[in-house]
Amino acid sequence: MDLRAYYKKVREVEATIPSDHVVLVSLATPEGGKPGIRTEAPRAIAAKLIAEGRARLANQQEAEEFRAANREAKEKYEQDEAARRMHVVVVPADARKLKERS
């Protein structure tokens, strides 16, 4: 493998990536890579994966769906954590009656 050609290709791909963090869609690879898995990665890693033929940039709709799913998952996690932290104190009815009689 010619390393100069490889890194030149990585730099060329990196120059075409529009933002610092992008959504990628994985491609099937001979090593067993599963196609269609979405993930977010920084520009440098995305360029490397694209140059190696392991992933492609997600289109606008795929990126929006991925980010919406992440937002929903985060909100659900936060709700579950808030419910887990909520403490309930049960005061028996008899204790209140004893205080009233005193």
C-alpha positions in Angstrom: 0.0 0.0 0.0 1.3 3.4 -0.9 1.0 5.5 2.2 1.4 8.8 0.3 -1.5 8.0 -1.9 -3.6 6.8 1.0 -3.1 10.0 3.1 -3.6 12.2 0.0 -6.9 10.5 -0.5 -7.8 11.0 3.2 -6.9 14.7 2.9 -9.0 15.1 -0.3 -12.0 13.5 1.3 -11.6 15.6 4.5 -11.6 18.7 2.4 -15.0 17.8 1.0 -16.6 17.2 4.4 -18.8 20.3 5.3 -18.7 20.4 9.1 -16.7 19.3 12.1 -19.0 16.4 13.0 -20.9 14.4 10.4 -23.2 11.5 10.4 -21.9 8.4 8.6 -23.6 5.3 7.3 -21.6 2.1 7.4 -21.0 0.0 4.3 -20.6 -3.8 4.0 -17.0 -4.8 4.2 -15.1 -8.1 3.6 -14.1 -8.1 7.3 -17.8 -8.4 8.3 -18.8 -4.7 8.5 -22.6 -4.4 8.7 -24.2 -2.0 6.2 -26.6 0.8 7.3 -25.3 1.5 10.8 -25.4 5.2 11.5 -23.0 7.0 13.7 -21.6 10.5 14.2 -17.9 11.1 13.9 -15.4 14.0 13.7 -14.2 15.1 10.3 -10.8 13.4 10.5 -12.2 10.0 11.4 -15.0 10.3 8.9 -12.5 11.1 6.1 -10.5 8.0 7.0 -13.6 5.7 7.1 -14.8 7.1 3.7 -11.4 6.8 2.1 -11.1 3.2 3.3 -14.6 2.4 1.8 -16.0 1.5 5.2 -18.6 4.3 5.3 -20.3 7.0 3.4 -21.7 10.4 4.4 -25.4 10.3 5.4 -27.8 12.4 3.3 -29.7 15.2 5.0 -32.7 13.0 5.8 -30.7 10.2 7.3 -28.7 12.7 9.5 -31.9 14.3 10.7 -33.5 11.0 11.6 -30.3 9.9 13.4 -30.1 13.1 15.5 -33.9 13.0 16.3 -33.5 9.4 17.5 -30.5 10.5 19.7 -32.5 13.4 21.1 -35.4 11.0 22.0 -33.1 8.5 23.6 -31.5 11.2 25.7 -34.8 12.6 26.8 -36.0 9.1 27.8 -32.8 8.5 29.7 -33.1 11.7 31.6 -36.7 11.0 32.5 -35.8 7.5 33.7 -32.9 8.9 35.8 -35.2 11.6 37.3 -37.8 8.9 38.2 -35.1 6.8 39.7 -33.9 9.6 41.9 -37.3 10.6 43.1 -37.8 9.7 46.7 -41.1 9.1 48.3 -41.7 9.3 52.0 -44.8 7.4 53.3 -46.2 8.8 56.6 -48.6 6.3 58.3 -52.0 7.7 59.1 -51.7 6.5 62.7 -48.7 8.8 63.3 -50.8 11.9 62.3 -53.6 11.0 64.6 -51.2 10.5 67.5 -49.8 14.0 66.9 -53.3 15.5 66.8 -54.2 14.0 70.2 -51.1 15.4 71.9 
